[in-house]
Amino acid sequence: MKAFKIISTYLITGVIFLSLPQAIAQDTITKELLTRESGVWFGESTNEEGDKINHYSWHGYVEELELARSVHFDVDADTKKLISSLHVYTTVSASGKQTESLIFNSDGNVGSSVGVIDGNKTIIRFQGVNTNNIIFSGTIKKELSENGTKSHETWNDVIFNGNYLASTPRSENRKLVDTNLMSLFQNGDILTDEDRKTAGFLESFEKLIGKWEMKNETGDFGREIQWRLSGMGSLLVEKFNYINEKNEISGGGINITGIDPSNGLLTMWSVDKDGFSRSGGWDLISDKMTGQRQNDSRIIRTFEGDDTMTVYWQSKKNGEYSGEDGKYTLKRVENTQ
């Protein structure tokens, strides 16, 4: 069903607590619960046209951010070509009783979910906006087997583009021996679509793609930043780490840049262990200079060459940005997609 291209048939670890006549039990969501599906999973379905679709999902955990990550791929079972992807960032709320997730898919839809876990059962409630600026929503009920190698789920009360679906047949996923999705590409189980083009806005950020590092006065690493494409070329993802004097990661976060389907504007969302928010955007000042707006500050990055950037912060006063605070240099150490 086309509604399920919103997000993959095999969705997230985020869940919502609904106002029910009889409240269900809720587990305190520990790291062990949040990561119990870690690894690669596989499922199958048939779409409205009768084509068989393979579904691959990967669940992982970013230790330093206390953040769960999920990636979901829909793949043509005959050609092995990648059809669509879904990317989910999940944190645990301050109450410890629900998860909160930020959702992006390769078609440009953006959404969120919240939720609860009761033993092996999970209730998922999602809502978002598609590229037609129309709200979609639904509920997913999921149950994990006792040995943790299979899961079953149904979609309920799905509304998409004005169409309502009461319930879907029960589907099954099984855990694979693979520990990451890269092996599926290497083995030919998933083939990328070479004809698919990246989003137009990403051309302005091509120089950023790769891994960058800043060293402090003693020559030790002080900051690590990596930019990469995601969502089959629809998103720019920035992961940054702060490094302390013991050469340990002391903080950081993830910024995701894409087009907000609700208004068509280039937007940046931020994720860390405290949750997620729509935090800013970009000013493309020149071919060699970018301004990254985040809350009331702006980070200026000026390319001094292909592999060197000068970086500093500006503050917003009277509606304008000014200043050159905390200036430092970033060096490229890796240039990868």
Secondary structure, 3 states (H helix, E strand, C coil): CHHHHCCCCCCCCCCCCCCCCCCCCCCCCCHHHHCCCCEEEEEEEECCCCCEEEEEEEEEEEHHHCEEEEEEEEEECCCCEEEEEEEEEEEECCCCCCEEEEEEECCCCEEEEEEEEECCEEEEEEEEECCCCCEEEEEEEEEECCCCCEEEEEEEEEEECCEEEEECCCEEEEECCCCCCHHHHHCCCCECCCCCCCCHHHHHHHHHCEEEEEECCCCCEEEEEEEEEECCCCEEEEEEEEECCCCCEEEEEEEEEEEECCCCEEEEEEEECCEEEEEEEEEEEECCEEEEEECCEEEEEEEEECCEEEEEEEEEECCEEEEEEEEEEEEEEECCC
